[in-house]
């Protein structure tokens, strides 16, 4: 983000929709204590929600918001992976190009433990529990089971009408989990699952 946003305060009293399409959600200032009494829709679509081990920080920032009339919440939960020694097969610009690293074969897949969305999303999901939320979109995540468990423990599935889990790594085993917990999704009018790993 090359833009520093000013204060949203002058607009928040009457704002009904607010969306961010940014590279790094952590770079957005002014989210803490966001008070928007008329806000109906909030979307945060970023290329980086948080560090892989610190997703609770961004969730915690959003959890301080006050949006009593919120009907739609959309969060793009992109997970950041880090590899200490990346695999450099046919790379455009080699990272390990020095002589000492020539032919290095101890590449790793990086830190891929996944994000514990069950705990990390809890603060913001608890905040919107008291709002008249109708639509919840959680997209672009890899740690699928923990997102489903976050939804299970949040209690939101008995309130919302539309759930969007598109552009994620949801797979066949997750479909089995949803089927086994069908009662949790009974209140939904629409479950949107597009562009996933489901076969």
N, C-alpha and C positions, 0 to 999 in steps of 0.2 A: 504494500500500500504506500503510495507516494503522496497521499493526501492526508492532512491532519484535519479531522472533523472538528468543527467548533461545537459549542454547547447546543444540545437539542432542546434545551429548556423553553425557548420562545415558542416552539411548535407543539410541545407535548400535550398541552391542555386540550388541543382540538384534533390532534393527529388520529386518524382511524386506521392507517396502514403504514407499516415501516418494514423495509426489506434492505438487506445488505448483500451485495454480490461482490465479495472481496477476496483477495489472495490469502490474507492472514487475519483470522477473526480476533486474535489476541491484540492486534494493533488498533482495534477500534476503542477509542476512549469514550467515556461517558455512558457506558452500559450499567455501571454500578448504580444502584438506587434509582433506576429508570422508573419514573412515575408518569404513566400515560392513562388517564382515567377513561378516555374514549377509544383507546386502541382496540381494534377488532382483529387485526392480522399482523403477525410478526414473522419474518423469515431471515435466517442467517445462513446464506449459501457461500461457503468459503472453501478454499483449496486446502486449508489447514485449520481444523477446529482447535487442536491443541497438540502438545507433545504427547507421544504415546504413553508416557507415564504420568501425565499431569492433566488429563481431561477434566478432572473435578474442578480445576481452577476456573475454566471457562463456564462450566455449568454453575459453579458457585456465583460467578458474576451475574449471570442471568437470573439466578434465584433471588437476587435482591430487588428485582423489578416488581412494580405494582401495576397490574393491568387487569382490573376487575371485570372488564367486558371482553376479554380476549376470546375469540372464537376459533382462530387458526394459528397454529404454531408449526413452523418448519425449521428443522435444523439439519444441516449437511454435516454428517459425522465422519469426516475424512480422518483416517488414522495415519499417523506419520511413523514410518519404519526407518530404522537406522542400521546400516551394515558397517562393521568395523573394517572388514577387508572385502570390498565388493568384487563380484565376479566380473572380470573385464574382457570377456570373450567378444571380440569385434566391436569394442567401444570406439566412440568417435574421438574422445580425448581421454587417454589413459590416466587414471589417478596415480597408479603406482608405476611411474615411468622411469624412476631412478634405477641405477644399476643394482642397488641393494635389493630391490623388489622384483627384479626381472625373473620371470618364471615362477613367481610365488603361487603356490597351489593350496594354501590354507584359507581359501575364501569361506565366508560364512553367509548365512541367510539373514543375519542381523538380529535385532531384538524383535522377535515376533511372538512374544507371549500374548499379545492382544490387549485390548483395553477392557477393563472391567466396567462396562456401561451400567451394570446393575447398581453399583454404588456411585459411580461417577455422574450418572444422569439423575440420580435420586433428588438432589436439591431443586433443580429446575422443574422436574416433573411434579414435585410436591407443590411448587408455587402455583402451577396452572390448575391444580386439582380443584381449587376454589373458584376458578373462572368458568364461564359457560362455554367451555371448549367443545367444538364440534369436529374439528379436523386436526390431526396430528401427523406430520410428515417427518420421519427420521430416515435419512437416506445416506447412501455412499459409505456405509460402514462395512468392516470386514469381520469384526468379532460378533458374529450373528447371534450365538446363543445368549450372550450376556445382554444384548439389546432386547431379545424376547423376554428374558427374565426381568429386565428393568420394567418392561411393560406390565408383566404379571404382578410385580410387587407394587407398582404405582397406583393401581386401582383405576386408572384412566380408561381402560378398555370397557368399563361399564358405563362410561359417560359419553365418550366420543362416538361420532357416527361414521367418520372416514379415517382410515389409517393407511398411510402411504409408506411402504418400506422399499421403494424402488432403488435402482442403481446400487445395489448392495451385493454382498457375497452370499446371500441366502441360497441354500442348496436343498437337495432332496431330504436330508436328515432334518432340516428345519421345518419342512412341510410336514414331516411325521410328527414333530413336536407340536406344531400348530393343531394338527388333527387330534392329537392326544389331549390337548387343552382347548378343545372346541368351545367349551362352555364360556371360556374367557372372551371369546370373540363373538358371542351370540348377539350382542347389542349393536354390532357394526352393521351399517347399511352398505358400506363399500370397503373392501380391502384391496389396495392397489399394490401390486408386486410386478414391476416391469424391469427389464434389463437386469436380470439376476442370473445366478448359476443353476437355477432350477431346470432340470431336464424335462 
